[in-house]
Amino acid sequence: MDNMDEIKAYAKVNYIPIVRDQTAKKLTELCHSLSPNKILEIGTAIGYSGILMLKSCNAKLHTIEKDEERAEKAEENFQKYAVSDRVTFYLDDAQKVIEELCSKNEKFDLIFLDGAKGQYIKYYPYLKCLLNGGGILFTDNIYLHGFVQADGKVPHKHRSMVVNLRKFIDTLSHDSDLETTFYDIDDGYSISKLK
Ligand SMILES: C[S@@+](CC[C@H](N)C(=O)[O-])C[C@H]1O[C@@H](n2cnc3c(N)ncnc32)[C@H](O)[C@@H]1O
């Protein structure tokens, strides 16, 4: 089955956030041109972006999700879309998993960062540790509904996330080990290449 409409419809009905269309297009084009061997995804949800990436290249995917119900649906979808033999699934907290992967010296050609936005800055040193030289960090939702760029008051429920995303963007911008481009498309994404 190639049609992704069913999985998108399920996400919509169940209020599960999945990567938006233009961002998904860029991500799949990148998978196609980069031909990564190993991809790490932080934030599986129900497997939508993971399946898109796997359908665009021959890579193996390591993907992390902490929510049991979503993880179960993701595993079902990986089966349904015939990619489960290329997936290593971690039903766990992303911070714990990336620390473990780092200590095992695991390396990835592409990291798709799409988990808890307020945690990106904490993940940062581990993400660098997990990237191969020349590898790509693709980060979604960096502008968080425009709040990250706005001057005005940020609603309380988003405040710490916005502060942390601003720190993350600032860190990416000033890190000379990476070349980063920021895209003001959909919810904002960035593509960073480790030199
Ligand atoms: C935006 S959704 C991922 C969407 C998915 N990448 C897609 O486009 O199809 C973010 C996911 O990250 C998961 N998540 C949030 N915090 C996490 C954590 N600390 N560890 C692992 N997963 C986490 C959420 O449960 C949620 O399903």
The ligand as an SDF file (V2000), in Angstrom:
LIG
                    3D

 27 29  0  0  0  0  0  0  0  0999 V2000
    5.1590   15.7850   16.3750 C   0  0  0  0  0  0  0  0  0  0  0  0
    4.9340   14.1780   16.9700 S   0  0  0  0  0  0  0  0  0  0  0  0
    5.8950   13.2170   15.8440 C   0  0  0  0  0  0  0  0  0  0  0  0
    5.3030   13.1540   14.4840 C   0  0  0  0  0  0  0  0  0  0  0  0
    5.9760   12.1930   13.5400 C   0  0  0  0  0  0  0  0  0  0  0  0
    7.3930   12.4600   13.4510 N   0  0  0  0  0  0  0  0  0  0  0  0
    5.3690   12.3180   12.1610 C   0  0  0  0  0  0  0  0  0  0  0  0
    5.5900   13.3590   11.5120 O   0  0  0  0  0  0  0  0  0  0  0  0
    4.6710   11.4030   11.7220 O   0  0  0  0  0  0  0  0  0  0  0  0
    5.9610   14.1520   18.4130 C   0  0  0  0  0  0  0  0  0  0  0  0
    5.9730   12.8100   19.1330 C   0  0  0  0  0  0  0  0  0  0  0  0
    7.0250   12.8490   20.0880 O   0  0  0  0  0  0  0  0  0  0  0  0
    6.6180   12.0660   21.1990 C   0  0  0  0  0  0  0  0  0  0  0  0
    7.4220   12.4710   22.3730 N   0  0  0  0  0  0  0  0  0  0  0  0
    7.2910   13.6000   23.1160 C   0  0  0  0  0  0  0  0  0  0  0  0
    8.2020   13.6270   24.1090 N   0  0  0  0  0  0  0  0  0  0  0  0
    8.9290   12.4910   23.9850 C   0  0  0  0  0  0  0  0  0  0  0  0
   10.0000   11.9390   24.7330 C   0  0  0  0  0  0  0  0  0  0  0  0
   10.5160   12.5830   25.7960 N   0  0  0  0  0  0  0  0  0  0  0  0
   10.5020   10.7540   24.3660 N   0  0  0  0  0  0  0  0  0  0  0  0
    9.9840   10.0970   23.2650 C   0  0  0  0  0  0  0  0  0  0  0  0
    8.9680   10.5680   22.5270 N   0  0  0  0  0  0  0  0  0  0  0  0
    8.4360   11.7380   22.8720 C   0  0  0  0  0  0  0  0  0  0  0  0
    5.1400   12.4080   21.3530 C   0  0  0  0  0  0  0  0  0  0  0  0
    4.4580   11.4130   22.0910 O   0  0  0  0  0  0  0  0  0  0  0  0
    4.6920   12.5360   19.9130 C   0  0  0  0  0  0  0  0  0  0  0  0
    4.0920   11.3570   19.4420 O   0  0  0  0  0  0  0  0  0  0  0  0
  1  2  1  0
  2  3  1  0
  2 10  1  0
  3  4  1  0
  4  5  1  0
  5  6  1  0
  5  7  1  0
  7  8  2  0
  7  9  1  0
 10 11  1  0
 11 12  1  0
 11 26  1  0
 12 13  1  0
 13 14  1  0
 13 24  1  0
 14 15  1  0
 14 23  1  0
 15 16  2  0
 16 17  1  0
 17 18  1  0
 17 23  2  0
 18 19  1  0
 18 20  2  0
 20 21  1  0
 21 22  2  0
 22 23  1  0
 24 25  1  0
 24 26  1  0
 26 27  1  0
M  CHG  2   2   1   9  -1
M  END
$$$$
